[in-house]
Amino acid sequence: MPAHGFQLRFAMLLPIFLAVTTAAAGAKLAGRSVADVLDEFRGDGLPLVYSTSLVGRDLLVLREPADDEPQQRLEALLAPHGLELRPVEGMLLVVRAEAATVATHGDLLVLVRQDSGAPIAGPVILDAGTLPAVESHGVGLLHFTQVPDGTHDFLVTAAGFHEQRQAIEVEAGGTSVLVVRMAPAPVELSPLVVSSSRYALERDATMAPAILDRRAIESTPDLGNDPLRAVQRLPGVGAGGLSAQSHMRGGKRDEVGVYLNGHQLLDPFHVRDYQNIFSVIDVRAIASMEVYTGGFPSRYGNRTSGLVLIDADNPAAPGRTELGFSTYNASILTAGTGPDGEWDWLVSARYSTLDEFINARLGSPSYYDGFLQLGFSPDAGTRVLVSALVADDRVDITLENDGEEQERSSSDTRNRQFWLSVVQDWTPALHSTTVVSHVSLDNERLGILAGPDEIDGRVVDRRDVTLSGVRSDWRLSIDHHTLMVGIEYRDEAASYDYTSDVRYLEETPIFEGRPASVSRRTVSRRRGSSFSLYLADRWRVSERWTLEAGVRWDRQTYTRTEDDSQISPRLAARRLLGEDAELRLSWGRFSQPQGIGELQVEDGVDSFGSAEEVDHWIASYRRRLSPTMTLRTEAYYKVLRQLRPRFENLFDPLELIPELQPDRIRLDPTSGRAYGVEVSLAHAPGESFSWWASYALSDVDERIDGRTEPRSWDQRHAIQAGVAWTPGAWELTLAGSWHSGWPTTDLALVRAGNAEDDHGAPFVLDPGPRNAASLGSFASIDLRISRRFKVGEGKLVGFFELTNALDRENPCCVDYESDDGQLLRSEDNWLPIVPALGISWEF
């Protein structure tokens, strides 16, 4: 979407942001809560850690500290309460002063670190025997209060590290501190995952050990803070920067499935009729994301390239609310648990503010989305989730509106998705997940394309889709085997009402053989069902070998094709190589039938095509080079078969009304292949600093009319890199992307019939070999800066973001104009520099 009009309002908002981020805590302290003051100083960057059992909310600052230096002020206000600051491992711990506790008891602080000194990101568990309840501070710090004096033994465990047995002597009347160093254990794969090409993106931890290191989804600078755009930082993923959809390892954008809480989402994008610019998923509502760029297990089907599996957050606190406002949207999120802890809720809602920042001449993209999740736990082994996702778009886009020349499109979309999930642990060995869902999507698109000397066209496109289904997945663990079986049924219906008329005017040269006008009218109703069944066995052959074999069967009744059922066998293996490395190998067949709502009526197609079929061969090697650095290398080869015809625009993939353009062509590939090598490296030397980088070498092409042609999004070389730095309450993330230019097609202007000496013959456009040329390379540096503030019981966060911070021109499209027998060529570009501001208040 064009970025014109951002700059003026950006300049108006910048002083507000700077005022917020430079506010200083200089107010009087006497009479305030000690905990509030500690939180305020911590928000300003002081590395404070304290226990709420030691510093309660009723503890007040008794007198105003005289010193101006922050640490000395804190020591002065803590002293009257028998507390003091103790520096340990770069932190300031609030502890009891010596002889301030009961003579027979003391406090115990246990600080857990990696061998390198870096904190352990995951949960730390202590089997402390007779020690009292522990309070964790989320940074590998565990605090025990009122511990009886004497020697105490305990066991420390953390995922990915060797367990440590420790003993500590606790002295009465003081605070004992113990630092535990943990050595990395051999690389272990999750017991539920054997497949290759899997990345985990967690909201508050890491994107993946080999990709990003910290707060990858929220802190990575991506347009609109969109979680599906974070996927585009992975190796092997292609994107131009405008759409939130991605090409995974040479696949088409519609070959990636998106799941939320076990339910496959239908069309989860805003501005769906123009590049799917944003997703309908609020990043604040996400707990974690898993991404498969290939080789996913037999539980998942109907997609041939990749998967994005999203789990919504499960609230654990009594309640929290977050209000936000940014260049992109105004938002609210509330989450919490009921008084008895047996139920919880999460509600998020966002409303677009883009129309306030975009020049009104370009249109008005107005949309909203909302997500609701209600969770219940009727017993210890059952979890019930009621989920709803709704999204509405009213989008008007105007690229030309000057007198007789017009290029406008309006789109009205209503997307309603409801589902019920029941997760049950029947026994320690038997587990099931059942999802019942209902989805409806209504869309109406109106378009006009008019030029006084070139083209005149109109489009009216209405389509509705409804899906109702049930899915059940079961898992049984027996000895060294894990058996998995699942079944799914969906009732599906779609209706189409499409009309278009276009005339290519005589004054404009057109492609030879193309009619001067085209009219289409399609009214169709389709109904049918789809069935799926899979069976798999994960077998732990030995301590080092794990195998998984599975097969999947899918069938569709609405397509009425000869091959309306598909068999998809899959095989994967994992081998541990020593204590710090692993090798994974996988092969699988993946099928993708045409969805009931994907009939290509806009291009004159009124029947469904066959299911496409792709074989994946993948080898993955991962090695921990040090406790803080991980290397990952993957090689893949994909064989593409039974490819359906598709339609593309030769020169401009960003056309507003693509089916009306004269460069629209039909492609009939018979086969294809994609292959590549990806190398990624991630390093997190400390708690506040990390970096990551990846390189991908790839190729994807197809056989069309006996000729091998690269796909239009083929990128031979691609580099992704980033760095994250968190000095205190500030957070800075810098990310860069570069890839080779995508293919394009040359065009020439010649006399009809190649009669160049016949001045009476008309001119026609003569395209060169398709995708034989290439555009310039793509490069973008993206920046995000944020600052946290403690405000009462909550926090305030302000951020400033730049997409394409260097304002580099990245060519996306080619435009041709004829002038007195001459063909003039110009290039259009992806997004220019796009600034954004935002602020959120959580309480």
VENSUL-V604047 format. One record per run of one state. SS is the DSSP state (H for helix, E for strand, C for the rest). FROM is the first residue (numbers start at 1). LEN is the number of residues. If there is no record, write none. Layout:
SS_FROM_LEN, SS_FROM_LEN
This chain:
C_1_5, H_6_16, C_22_11, E_33_1, H_34_10, C_44_4, E_48_2, C_50_10, E_60_1, C_61_9, H_70_10, C_80_3, E_83_6, C_89_2, E_91_6, C_97_8, E_105_10, C_115_4, E_119_1, C_120_4, E_124_4, C_128_6, E_134_3, C_137_4, E_141_8, C_149_1, E_150_9, C_159_2, E_161_1, C_162_2, E_164_7, C_171_4, E_175_8, C_183_1, E_184_1, C_185_13, E_198_5, C_203_13, H_216_4, C_220_3, H_223_3, C_226_1, H_227_7, C_234_3, E_237_2, C_239_8, E_247_2, C_249_4, H_253_3, E_256_5, C_261_2, E_263_2, C_265_4, E_269_2, C_271_7, E_278_2, C_280_3, H_283_3, E_286_7, C_293_13, E_306_7, C_313_6, E_319_8, C_327_2, E_329_9, C_338_5, E_343_10, C_353_1, H_354_3, C_357_3, H_360_3, E_363_17, C_380_2, E_382_21, C_403_2, E_405_21, C_426_4, E_430_21, C_451_4, E_455_24, C_479_2, E_481_24, C_505_6, E_511_1, C_512_5, E_517_24, C_541_4, E_545_12, C_557_8, E_565_12, C_577_4, E_581_12, C_593_8, H_601_3, C_604_8, E_612_15, C_627_2, E_629_13, C_642_4, E_646_4, C_650_8, H_658_3, C_661_3, E_664_4, C_668_1, E_669_18, C_687_2, E_689_16, C_705_2, E_707_4, C_711_6, E_717_9, C_726_4, E_730_10, C_740_3, E_743_2, C_745_2, E_747_5, H_752_3, C_755_8, E_763_5, C_768_5, E_773_2, C_775_3, E_778_14, C_792_2, E_794_10, C_804_7, E_811_9, C_820_2, E_822_8, C_830_4, E_834_9, C_843_1
